[in-house]
Amino acid sequence: MPASIIGNPAVVSGLYQAFNGKAAGYNTYVNNLAYTAQNGTSAYAAEIGKGFANTAPAALAASVLTNIGIVNATLETALTQIFTAYPVQARGQIVLNLVNLLTNLEGDATFGAAAVNWNKTVANNNAYSSNPTNVVDTVVDASSVTLSAGADVLTAKIFNAVQVYTPGGDDRINSLQNDDVLTGTGAGSRLDATLGNSNDNGADRITPTMTNIETINARFDSNNAMTLDLQDTTGTTTVNVTRINTGCRRHDRQHHRRHHQQAVCQEQPKPQQQRQLPLP
């Protein structure tokens, strides 16, 4: 998939993965994002690169390529030579240049597959790091996927539905949409969804088609009434809802002799409040 995370979040998540091989915890991520917003991407690249100033060029080259998902001896040799030739203060910028290049190579015959996986990794890491409940650094489960700005037909164990930008980069919208078809696999399957204001994508009721996703974690970052309609959802046993006041309800209904479950949440955001709706 083309890069769904752009700008400073992509730089922060991408460089952290490239150097450390994992996603940052929420507090680290927020601090790094604030630093980047204030000082620029090059300054952040230089800052994160400082931590690897004493790493041997060959070892750093091997580590960075492993962390971004590339196995290529020729490129590893070239990257080692670049780390050797330039001052250690440039290491962050060198890696930033590398991941920026990789991001746009999805159609490349040699590095296309690596680019696809890289963009997925950055999106998944950013989804993890931007969740306030994720306070420790971690290697994000490879079986997770992140929804895009378009219609998604996906099968996975973990689905991340954060707010994303449209391809033009101008509008921020909910990635969980009516046209999404999501199928969960295995025990512990879940959807982590953030729903913003309805005017971000013109819909105040979202009705995706979801099958065998055991747990839905819905975070309402909306100032307007929002509805997550689960009438086309089967196999879900638990819905956890955060940042709402009241108006969250579950009701069962009989329709054409079929039993449906619908969890509807409509209200203003309120931090630090959670409701759990067990669905039998």
C-alpha positions in Angstrom: 0.0 0.0 0.0 1.2 3.6 -0.6 2.4 5.4 2.5 -0.6 6.3 4.6 1.4 8.1 7.3 3.2 11.2 6.1 4.9 14.3 7.5 6.4 14.3 11.0 4.6 11.1 12.2 6.2 9.2 9.4 9.7 10.6 10.1 9.4 9.9 13.9 8.0 6.4 13.5 10.3 5.6 10.6 13.6 6.7 12.1 12.8 5.1 15.4 12.1 1.8 13.7 15.2 2.1 11.5 17.6 2.7 14.4 15.9 0.7 17.2 13.9 -2.0 15.4 10.7 -1.3 17.2 7.9 1.2 17.8 8.3 3.9 20.5 6.0 3.9 23.5 3.4 6.7 23.6 5.3 9.2 25.8 8.6 8.8 23.8 6.6 9.2 20.6 4.8 12.3 21.7 8.1 13.9 23.0 9.9 13.0 19.7 7.0 14.4 17.7 7.0 17.6 19.6 10.8 18.0 19.2 10.4 17.4 15.5 7.6 19.9 15.2 9.7 22.6 16.9 13.1 21.9 15.4 12.5 20.2 12.1 13.1 16.7 10.7 16.8 17.1 10.1 17.3 18.1 13.8 15.4 15.1 15.0 17.4 12.8 12.6 20.6 14.2 14.1 19.4 13.8 17.6 18.4 10.2 17.2 21.6 9.5 15.3 23.6 10.7 18.3 22.8 7.5 20.2 24.6 5.5 17.5 27.7 7.6 17.2 30.0 4.9 18.7 28.5 2.1 16.7 30.9 0.6 14.1 29.9 1.6 10.5 29.5 -2.0 9.4 27.4 -3.0 12.4 25.2 0.1 12.0 24.7 -0.6 8.3 23.7 -4.2 9.0 21.3 -3.2 11.9 19.6 -0.4 9.9 19.0 -2.6 6.9 17.6 -5.4 9.1 15.3 -3.0 10.8 13.9 -1.6 7.6 13.5 -5.1 6.1 16.2 -5.2 3.4 18.6 -8.0 2.8 21.0 -6.9 0.1 24.8 -7.3 0.5 25.7 -4.7 -2.1 23.6 -2.1 -0.4 25.0 -3.1 3.0 28.5 -2.5 1.7 27.6 0.8 0.2 25.9 2.0 3.4 28.9 0.9 5.4 31.1 3.0 3.1 28.8 6.0 3.5 28.8 5.8 7.3 32.6 5.6 7.2 33.0 8.5 4.8 30.8 11.0 6.6 31.0 12.4 10.2 29.0 10.5 12.8 26.8 13.6 13.2 25.4 12.9 9.7 24.2 9.4 10.5 20.7 10.4 11.3 20.3 12.3 8.1 21.8 9.4 6.1 19.2 7.0 7.5 16.4 9.5 7.0 17.4 9.9 3.3 17.4 6.1 3.0 13.9 5.5 4.4 12.5 8.5 2.5 13.8 6.8 -0.7 12.5 3.4 0.3 9.0 4.8 1.0 8.5 5.7 -2.7 9.9 2.5 -4.2 6.8 0.2 -4.1 6.8 -0.2 -7.9 10.5 -0.9 -8.1 11.6 -4.4 -9.3 14.3 -4.8 -6.7 13.1 -3.0 -3.6 9.3 -2.9 -4.3 8.4 -5.7 -1.9 10.6 -4.2 0.8 9.0 -0.8 0.3 5.5 -2.2 0.7 6.4 -3.9 3.9 8.2 -0.8 5.1 5.2 1.4 4.6 3.1 -1.1 6.4 5.6 -1.2 9.3 5.6 2.6 9.6 1.9 2.7 9.6 1.5 0.0 12.2 4.2 1.4 14.4 2.6 4.9 14.3 -0.8 3.4 15.2 0.8 1.7 18.2 2.8 4.7 19.3 0.0 7.2 19.1 -2.2 5.1 21.4 -1.9 6.5 25.0 -2.3 3.0 26.5 0.9 1.8 24.8 3.6 3.1 27.1 6.5 0.8 26.3 8.6 0.3 23.2 7.6 -2.8 21.4 8.0 -4.8 18.1 4.6 -4.5 16.6 2.9 -7.8 15.7 3.6 -8.5 12.1 0.1 -9.9 11.7 -1.4 -6.4 12.2 -2.5 -4.2 9.4 -3.4 -0.5 9.3 -6.4 0.8 7.4 -6.0 3.3 4.6 -7.9 6.4 3.4 -9.7 4.2 0.8 -11.8 1.1 0.9 -10.0 -1.8 2.6 -10.6 -5.5 2.2 -8.2 -7.0 4.7 -7.7 -10.3 6.6 -5.5 -10.1 9.7 -5.3 -10.6 13.4 -5.0 -7.0 14.5 -6.5 -4.0 12.7 -5.4 -0.5 13.4 -7.9 2.2 12.3 -6.3 5.5 13.1 -7.1 8.8 11.4 -5.2 9.2 8.2 -4.6 11.8 5.5 -6.2 11.7 2.1 -3.7 11.0 -0.8 -3.4 14.8 -1.3 -2.3 15.2 2.3 -4.8 18.0 2.9 -7.7 16.3 4.8 -7.6 14.1 7.8 -10.3 11.4 7.8 -11.3 8.3 9.6 -9.7 5.2 8.1 -12.6 3.0 9.3 -15.3 3.5 6.7 -18.5 2.0 5.4 -16.8 0.2 2.5 -14.2 -1.6 4.6 -14.5 -5.4 4.8 -12.4 -6.8 7.7 -11.9 -10.5 8.6 -10.2 -11.5 11.8 -8.0 -14.5 12.1 -7.1 -16.5 15.1 -7.6 -16.1 18.9 -7.2 -12.6 20.2 -8.2 -10.8 17.0 -9.1 -7.2 17.5 -9.8 -3.8 16.0 -8.3 -0.7 17.5 -10.3 2.2 16.0 -10.1 6.0 16.5 -13.1 8.0 15.2 -12.8 11.7 14.7 -15.3 14.4 13.9 -17.9 13.4 11.3 -17.1 16.4 9.1 -13.6 15.0 8.6 -15.0 12.5 6.1 -18.6 13.5 5.9 -20.1 10.5 7.8 -21.4 10.5 11.3 -22.5 6.8 11.1 -19.9 4.3 10.2 -21.0 0.8 9.2 -18.1 -1.5 8.1 -18.5 -5.2 7.4 -16.5 -7.1 10.0 -16.2 -10.9 10.6 -14.6 -12.8 13.4 -12.9 -9.8 15.1 -13.3 -10.8 18.8 -12.6 -7.4 20.4 -13.3 -3.9 19.2 -11.6 -1.0 21.0 -13.3 2.2 19.8 -11.9 5.6 20.8 -14.2 8.5 20.0 -12.1 11.7 19.5 -15.1 13.6 18.2 -16.8 16.8 19.2 -19.9 15.7 17.3 -22.3 12.8 17.7 -20.7 9.7 16.1 -22.1 6.2 15.6 -20.2 3.0 15.1 -22.9 0.7 13.7 -22.2 -3.0 14.1 -25.2 -4.3 12.3 -22.9 -5.9 9.6 -20.5 -7.3 12.2 -20.4 -11.0 13.3 -18.2 -12.9 15.7 -17.4 -10.0 18.0 -17.7 -10.7 21.7 -16.5 -7.5 23.4 -16.6 -3.8 22.5 -14.6 -1.4 24.6 -15.5 2.3 24.2 -13.4 5.2 25.5 -13.6 9.0 25.6 -17.4 9.2 25.7 -19.9 10.5 28.2 -23.3 8.8 27.8 -25.4 7.4 25.0 -23.4 4.2 24.5 -25.7 1.3 24.3 -26.1 -2.2 23.0 -29.3 -3.7 21.7 -30.2 -7.0 20.1 -32.8 -7.2 17.4 -34.6 -9.8 15.4 -34.5 -9.3 11.6 -35.7 -11.8 9.1 -35.3 -14.5 11.7 -31.6 -13.6 12.2 -30.1 -12.4 15.4 -28.0 -9.2 15.1 -26.0 -7.3 17.6 -25.4 -3.6 17.3 -23.3 -1.4 19.5 -24.0 2.3 19.0 -22.0 5.0 20.7 -23.0 8.7 20.3 -21.7 11.4 22.6 -19.1 14.0 23.3 -15.5 13.0 24.2 -14.5 12.7 27.8 -11.0 11.6 28.7 -10.2 8.6 31.0 -13.6 6.9 30.8 -14.2 3.5 29.4 -17.2 1.3 28.9 -17.1 -2.4 28.1 -19.9 -3.9 26.3 -19.8 -7.7 26.4 -21.7 -9.1 23.4 -23.0 -12.7 24.1 
